[in-house]
Amino acid sequence: MSEYTASTPRRSSRLNSKDPSNVQGVAKPEKTETSSDTTASPANELEQSIDVGDLIPDLTLLNQDEVPVKLSELVKSRGLVIFAYPRASTPGCTKQGCGFRDNYPQIQAADYEVFGVSFDSCKSQKSFKTKQEFPYDLLSDPEGLLIERLGARKPDGKLFRSHWIFEKGSGKCLVKEIDISPLDSVDKVFQVVTGSNA
């Protein structure tokens, strides 16, 4: 793996719009809806998925090291990017994950943190993170509790490749992109959080 250089981020150039406000799912300032708090219980799988303007689900999942991660706490100090991928260590998911890895310094500089999530076990997430040298955590959601609440579970139970951006402090969903290609996922997040698509 070649070293990352800040002057030349390894990104694709597949964006068609230079205006972040044209990105699908970007929150409108006047939107004031909020969602009710949720907890990680099977009953909540039946709740309606969040939309732009809703608050981040109040769920706790384990990361690759089996350390609990409470989502509503994360957004108190930084903005949050969550991307969902169908299965760890598969080609498309590796491309998506590595795209976020290669642009992680700029995303962090914009005051955002990155998390990946899938149905995979903590062990599989650990292997994926280690092999690809991801600088961010991967969340294990085998029951699909978060994936369901974010609206990324397919009717057949599988997962739509997707991403979401949550606002620092409020935890409000600013962007919701469901069923997106690996490179477009990275490009569109980069455009919104940095204000650049160069």
N, C-alpha and C positions, 0 to 999 in steps of 0.2 A: 504494500500500500504506500503510495507516494505521500509525502508530507503535505499538510494543508498550508497554503499561503494566504494570508489575509487579503492580499491584493488581487488574488485570483480565486474566488470561491468556486468549488466544483459544483456547478449547478447546470441544469438544462435551461434552454431558452425557449420554452414552449408557451410562454404567456402571450396572449393576444391583446391584453389591455394594460396600459400604463397607469390607469387610474384605479387605486385600491378600492374606491367606492363602487366600482363596477364588478368587483369580485362577488360571486354568488354567496349569499348568506351573511354579508357584512351588516352589522347591526345599524339600524337607523337611530339617530340621537333621541328622537321622541319616543322610542319604544320603552315602556316602563313595566312590562310584565315581569312577574317573578314566579318561581316555582316553589312548591312546598318542600321542606326538608325531607330527605329520605334516608333510610338506613339500609344496610346490606342484608336484606331478608328476601326470601323467595316471593313473598307477597307483592313486593315492589316491582317484580318483573312485569306485572300487569299494568303498571302505571304508564300514562302517556309519555312519549319521549319528549325531551326538552326541545325548545326552539330558540332561535335567535332572540335575545333579550331575557331569557330565563336564567336562573341561577344554576351554578354548577351543582350536580347531585352531591348530597352529603353522604358519601360512601367512603369506606375504607377498604383498600385492597392490599395484598402483599406484593412487594416488588421481587425482583430476581433473587434477592438474598433473604426472602421470607420476612422482611421488615414491613410492618404495617404502614401504609401511606394514606393519610386522610386528605381527600381532595379539597375540602372546604378550608383546610388550614394552609394549603399550598398557595392559594390565591391571595392570601393576606399580605404577602411580602413581594410577590412577583406576578406578572402575567403568566398565563399557562397555555401551552400548546400540547394537545393530546392527539396522537395519531393512532388509528386502529389498522391492524394488518391481519389477514386471514390465518397465517401460520408462520411461526418462526423458522428461519433458515431456508425458506423457499426463495426462488429467484426474484419475484416481484417484491416480496417483503424485504429482502436484503437490499434491493435497489432503493426502496423507500427509506429504510432505516439508515443506509449509508448517506443518502442525500441529507437527512437531518444531521447526521454526524458531521459531514463536511461543512455544513453551514451553521453549526452549533455556536461557534464564537460570535458570529454576527447576531444570532438570535438572542444569545445571552446579553450581548452588549445593548440590545434594545429592551432589556429588563424583562425577558421572558424565559421560562424554564420549559423543557421538553420532556414528555413522557410517552412511551409507546404502550399499547395495550392489545392483548389478544386472548383467545381462549387457552393459550398454552400454559403448562404448569410452570412453577417457579424454576424448576430444574432446566426446562427447555429454554426459558427466558435467560437464565444465567449463561447457558452455553452460547446462545445467540449473541448476547451482549459481549461476552468474552472474546468470541471468535472474530466479531466485526469491530471490536474496540469502540463500542458506543460509549460516549461520555455521559449519557443520561440513563435514567432507570427505565426498566420495562415492567409493566404491571401484569400480574396473572389474574385473569377473570374467567376461570373455568365454567362458572355457572352463567356467565353472560350478564351479570347484574348491572355493571356499568355500561356495557355494550348495548344492552336493551334500553337503558335510560337515555343514552345518547342517540338512539335511533339507528344503530348500525347493524342490528340483527336482521338477517334475511328471513323471509317466510319459511324457508327450509331449515332454519336454525343456524345457517352459516353466517359469515360476517362480510359486510360491505367494507372495502378499503375506504377509509374516511379520515377526516381530521376536524378539530374544533379549536377555537381560540377563545380564551376566557380573560376577562379584564382584571387587572390587578386591583385588589381592594374589595371591589363589589362582587367579583366572581361571576359577573354577567357574561353570558355567551355572546361573543361578538361575531363569530363566524361558525357556520356549520356546513361542511361539505361531505355529502354522502355519495359513495360509489364514484371514486376518482382514481385516475391512474397514479402509479408511484411517483413519477417525476412531476406531474402537475400538482400533486399534494405538497411536495417540497417547495416548488416554485411559488404557489399561491400563498402559502404560509410566509415565506420569505418576503414576498411583496407587501403583505399586510403589516407584518411586525416591524419591518425596516423602512417601509415607505419607498422601496426601490425594487425594480425588476431588471436592473442592469446586470 
